[in-house]
Amino acid sequence: MQRGSFPRKSREAQKQKQHHGSYPWRCVALGVLLLSAGAGSLSAEETPEKAALPPPLQVVVIDPGHGGKDGGMLVAKNRLEKDVVLAAALALKEELGRQANLQLYLTRTRDIAVTILERTTMANRQETDIFISLHLTTQTQTGGQVRIYINQTRELERPAGLQFSKMQASAYITPWYLAQNGQQGLSEQLAAVLLKSWREPDAVSGESELYQAPLVTPLSVLTGVRAPAVLVELPLPAGQALDDRRFEETIRIMSRRLARGLVQFLTHR
Ligand SMILES: [Zn+2]
């Protein structure tokens, strides 16, 4: 998607999506409707009540870190982090795309610079259910573990000496840069689900089974997001051993693990 062409999710579009789901499902639904109309009556399984209750649409914004002049870290075979996380974001979008009730956005789909504010704005304009920012680490640094960060809560900064009356305090609007504060509990839950699902049955051999807590640190890309938000550092094998085939396989496995965790979170929250 072109930068700046991010469509606003209108109420009407949301309503329409809640009724019909994504485009292919709309076609299927229309086909079923036409067939049913031709048959003259609906079977018990195809009552209008049931057909009118698809699961509500949920929105995931995937944020491939870096881009443009900001290449990020240099990884195996002289790959740049900005390219690897873009590949991972596209793979994750493909995995999640199998879920009919998800609307998926990427903050960039090619090698361009995107500011922190633009990334945050994209998340907030979409009434996002999950914001996930993708970065890299090396397996050597983490012992093969994924690292999942949530934003550290910031105190509301009030000019010295300024006192609020009760009425003023209740009308005080949270500044955008503190938006993530109100999401802290859900972000923590999201991080925990992702960490757990990362280690489930198809985990590659040799991975540690030790409990891993989410990491908490001030993160500018998460701080203004009004949705559960995490920053994930994907553990890429270091060195020259990662040929193209293994690289693609590694990206696919990692995106599948993330997709599984994201869906679990959206299903059970
Ligand atoms: Zn990074």
Residues whose N, C-alpha, C, O or C-beta is under 5 A from the ligand:
A	BS01	ZN	G65 G72 H135 L136
